[in-house]
Every structure is written in C-alpha cells, then in structure tokens.
Amino acid sequence: MISKCQISGVDIYRRSELRNLHVALGFLSIPWLIQAVACMVRRSGIQQRRNSFEDGVYGTTCPIPPGKNFTYILQVKDQIGSFYYFPSLAFHKAAGGFGGIRILSRPRIPVPFPDPAGDYTVLIGDWYESNHTVLKAHLDGGKKLPFPDGILINGRGPGGASFNVEQGKTYRLRISNVGLQNSLNFRIQNHRLTLVEVEGTHTLQTTYSSIDIHLGQSCSVLFTADQPAQDYYIVVSSRFTNPVLTTTGTLRYSNSAGPVSGPPPGGPTIQIDWSLNQARSIRTNLTASGPRPNPQGSYHYGLINTTRTIRLANSAGQVNGKQRYAVNSVSFVPADTPLKLADYFKIEGVFRIGSISDNPYGGGIYLDTSVMNADYRAFIEIVFQNDEDIVQSWHLDGYSFFVVGMDGGQWTAASRNGYNLRDGVSRCTTQVYPKSWTAIYVALDNVGMWNLRSEYWARQYLGQQFYVRVYTTSASLRDEYPIPKNALLCGRASGRSTRPL
Ligand SMILES: [Cu+2]
C-alpha cells in the first residue's frame, strides 16, 4: 500500500475514503502534505482567475518534494458548481487521491431547484489493480495502457458504495468521471435522473434514464426516492468498449423492506448516436442564476465575432519505437522548468512560442515542448477533429467554454451553419466522438499559461497536451496576480526569488 498526496492531514490511500471540500465563493487555501513521492494537485475546472501560478500542473508549478507540504491559495470567483481535485504529476492519478469540490451559491442568489434533502459526491472511474508506478513504467517503456480491471464508485468495488435516502425526498448527486481511459454510463434502477448542472452551468432540467459522463467531466443530477421502499442498484458501466465493464453501488431507502432485487438495469454500450443526442440535449438554462443573478445579462456568446479559428487534430503513433500521442503532430515533452516560471523570470530557451500550429500539420509525430500564443481578450473558435476510433475528451484549464457543435465526419466552414449559438452549455471538458468533431467558443479573458490536454490519461502522459499562453504586456494586477510568495522554484528558476515573505 502506498501513501500518496495528503490533504488537511488526512491520508488519501489508493482506495480512499471520500472527502469533500465545501467552498463558499471567495478565497480558499488548501494545505497539501506530501509523502514519499513528489506530488502536485490540481482542481479540475476551477478557473484560477488571473492566477495560473496556482494551477497545479507541470507547466505552471514546481513539484512538491517528498516530505514537504505546500499551500495553494486560490480564489473561486464567479464560479459555482461541482468540480474535483486530483494529483496531476507522473501517473499518480492511477493511485487515487481524488475528492469533490463544491462551490456554493451565495445565500441570496437562488439556484433553479428546491434545496435537496441530501447532496452526495459520486466519483466514478475505471480502475487498474496495478500500482501507478507499474503503469507508468509500462507507458515509459513505449507500450499502450492495457484495458482496466474494473470500475470504482467512491473508491469502492462492486456493491461497496451505498447512499442512504428517505422515501419521498429528492437528492442531488454530483458525479465526476475521475477515471483514466473510459467514458462511463450512470444509472439507478427504477429511478429517473434530472440533469441540473454541468461543470458550473445550470442546465435545462431534462430527465434521463441514464447519463453518459466522459473522462474528466462532472455533472449534477436530482432524483426522487419515489419507489417502493427497498434497496436499488446504482450501476456504472463502460461505454464504447468490448467487453463492457460494469459495477454497482446501492441506493438504500431508510425504511427499506429488502435488499436489491432483479438484474441490474442495462444501459447503452457501444451506441454513439445515443450519446451524441444526449450531449446535444444538454443546454444552458438561460433564466437561471449562476454565481451572480442573471449571469447572461446582455452577454450572448453567439453574437460575438470570433477572431481566430484553431483546429486541433489528435493522433497516435510511434516515435523512436515508443508509443506517443500528439496534437497537430506535436507530442508534448516537459521542459526542465515550469513554463509559467520561465515566462515570469524571462528565462530564455525553455519553450518556443509557435511550437504548435493552429491547424493540423499532416506530418508525422514529433516531440516538442508545445506552447501556443493567444491574445488576451480575444474571442476564438477551437475545433477538435478526432479522426481516430476512440472517444476523445479535451479539457482546458483556466476557462469555461461554450460547446457550440459536435457531429460526425470532417469539420468544414459549412459546419458552422449547424452551431447552437443560443443556449450551448458552458463547461471545461468536452468529448469528441470517434471520427467526429466538436467545436467550442472561448473568451480568452484569463491571463496565464493554461494546459489544454486529453483527459484520456495515458494520452495526456504520452504527449497529447500543450499550453496556451494567454498573454498581455500589461503588468497590472487587474490582469494577473503576482507570483505567490510561497511559489516553489525549480529547474532554471532555482535560486530566484518570488516576493518578500
Ligand atoms: Cu482545469
């Protein structure tokens, strides 16, 4: 058994007990105490406004050395909803160390549904019996990640996780896919799920019999315990795989007359259209409040002209006889110094701007420390083209973006005719179906060095990621916070100084 990242002095082991951070809007400080391995933690979806120094990924932050601790200080401003944290370095994510983060609305700003009787975090993910070090060595040796051994719900195997409810009451589940490789389907026997929130956006309240959650994604559903008093299966199964992996948890009525019965309900398995149709039905609730009342105001993303289109194609192949994954032919390799620190201290030679192109290059895969420049305050379109036969999932740090369209085949300029420019959902992680594309709009209103990566963790680890450098020449604190006083300095930034403590 390994001891991994710790938070607030509580151990997080491989099959961890679940912890939640309840966060009111405002500043938050998270002390991390690290044992045994250099470690780093990031909070998926937390925007880190003006503050990429605290983002907790390789390109922004130095690793926390073994036996040391580090406190992240971050502001969760203009954001509400369901997120999670995880260790981001090496292949630590395969060891667990996750927890939910709930950013709550201010008391006077209403959410578009009555207070639920209970609010549960549900972290689901595929799981490998092998230690993270074994999996990492496998990838370092040039091989692909094998098929997972199973699926966990809140760190527990089949029948292990249970959730207690009272008959007649309504509950909120905040579900995140914290796995490494597979899209998952979530369902509860004999109960319907009403989607209410996706990664910080209140959605149209559509009811589903089951819901697909792709790698790295989070959502909230409501369900009412309106069935005869007994126990029911909660089922999570893998999507688009053969064989299909399935696990169960238990929904327990407080006045339950008996255990679960009947077969666990089946769900979609390899059907892509089912998933695409569900994805398109996930819309923003335009009349609901977000972190502020009436978050839309006079802002309509569909009325803003984009000034740049970036097309990103993922690919897989071998470099020097070893498996690699790439974006626009570039397979990312880390530099010796966090890119953000190189930028801050003006250390030359760590990375080159323009080391990844705006469009697929068409050539073979090569290695580089890929960084793309982008203008602060630009409003851009990004098209993810997935010509492979896997389901891709892309995450952009520092931002929420509008998902304006997804469809099969090759994206062309004519694809824009089908965009949803009215109520597309704003989120931070989007799937791209096999041989398909997904288009997003992003308002680049957050200065910093931001990671854009595949959430398919072996792909991310073997190069399917890069950094977007949202830059301004302004040194104003209105645009970017100063480097944290406690920022760790490593690589070529060693020996420099941050600010007086
Ligand atoms: Cu993120």
Residues whose N, C-alpha, C, O or C-beta is under 5 A from the ligand:
A	BS01	CU	R43 S44 G45 I46 L396 D397 G398
